[in-house]
Amino acid sequence: MIDELKRAQEFLLALPHSRALGMEIVSCSGGEAAILMPYDEKLIGDPKTRVVHGGAVSALMDTCCGMAVLAHPDEPFSTATIDLRIDYMRSASPGQTILAEATCHQMTRNVAFVRAVAMDEDRSRPVATATGAFTVEHKTEATS
């Protein structure tokens, strides 16, 4: 578990957009992942309301979904987003950290299917939900 979490954190830190958005791994195993994105002034999408831009939330959810695929017990070597639908339920509360949680609920030979939710510190209602499809590449395919 610790090795998985360390590997996931190293992967996340290798992604420039994840570093720029301040993403941090909370958990990653068994086809599930959780990633935090702390509130930051540079992520504000509306100066009047001071809410985080939807694109930052989208990037967080996409990254978390991909991480859940990589954490699947089938151990895919790599993944990429095929399709990601995000439904925004409400604005994230200004000043609050956003947590995305994703589950890879179905894995075929070439495609993984994922569901995710993003919440701020008010855990009573989601900020956004997502469903997505991701490519699956296994080590044997990658080295061929």
N, C-alpha and C positions, 0 to 999 in steps of 0.2 A: 504493500500500500504506500509506504513512504517513498519507495523508488518510483512508483507510478506518479505520485504527486510531484516529486522532484523533476521527473522527466517532463511532465505536463507544464510545470513552471518554466523550465528551460525552453520548451517549445514556444510558450506564450511570449517570453522575453525575446525570442528570435524574430517575432513579428513586429516590424516598426509601428504599425498602427495600434497594436495592443499596448506597446510601451507609451506611445503618444497619448493614449486615452487613459493610462494609469491602471489598466486591468490587472487583477490579482486572482490567482486560482484559489478557490476555497476547498474544492474537492474534485476528484476525477478518478472514477473507477466503475467497472461493471456496466459500461454503457451510459453512465451518467456523469454530468459535470456541473459545477457551479463556479461562476466567476463574478467578482465584484468590480464595479467601476465607481471609484470615489467621485463625489461632486467636485468640479473644477470650473473656475470662471471661464476658462478657454473653451468649455463645452456648451456654453449658453447659446441657445438658439433665438431667444427673444429677450433683448435687453430690458424691456419693461417688466416682464413677468419673472425673468431670471431662470426659466426652466431649461433643462438640458435639451439640446437639439435632437430631434428624432433620428437623425443619421447616426449619432453616437450610440443611441439605444439599439439601433439596427445593427451596427458593427459589433456591439457587445453580444447580441443574441446570435448573430451569425457565427462569431468566434466560439461561443459556448456550445452551439449545436455541433460544429466541426470537432470540437474537443470531445464531446460525448461520443461521436462516431469513432474517433481514435481510441477512446477508452473502452470500446465494446470488447467483450471476451473473444471475438473472432480475430482481434488484433490486426486491423487493417494497417497498412504501411503509410498510406496517404489518403486524403480526401479533398474534395472541392465542392463548392455549392453548385447544385444544378438548379434548384428552385427554392425560394424562401418567401413565404407569405407571412407578413407581420401585421397584426391587428393592434392598433394603438387604442387603449381603453381610456386613458387619461394622461395628463401631463405628470411627469415626475415632480415631486415636491422640491422646490429650490433648496439647495444646501444639503440634500440627502444622498447617500450612497445608493446606487442601484445594483441589485443582485439579479443575475440571470441564472436560471437552472434549466438544464436540458436533459432529455432522455432519448436515447436511440432505441426506439421500441420495435423496429423491424430491420433486419439486415438480409439482403439477398446477395447473390454473387457479385453484382456490380453496383447496387444502389442501397443506401441506408436511408431510413425514414426517421425523422426526429420531431419531437414536440418540445417547446420551451415556454417559459414564462419569465417576465422581468417584473421585479417589485422594488419599490423604494423602501424606506424604513417603516412606512405605514403598510404593514403586511396584510391589511384587510381587503385591499383591491389591487389587482395587477395593473401595472403601467402598460404592459403589452403582452401579447401571446404570439407564438409563432409555430408554424409547421413547415417542414422542409424536406427536401430530398438532396442527398449528397452522393457523389461518386465514391466508390470503394475500390481501392487498389491494394492487393496483398503483396507481401514481400516477394513471393515467387513470380508474380506478374511484373513487379518493378525491376527485378534483376534479369529478366529474360531478354 
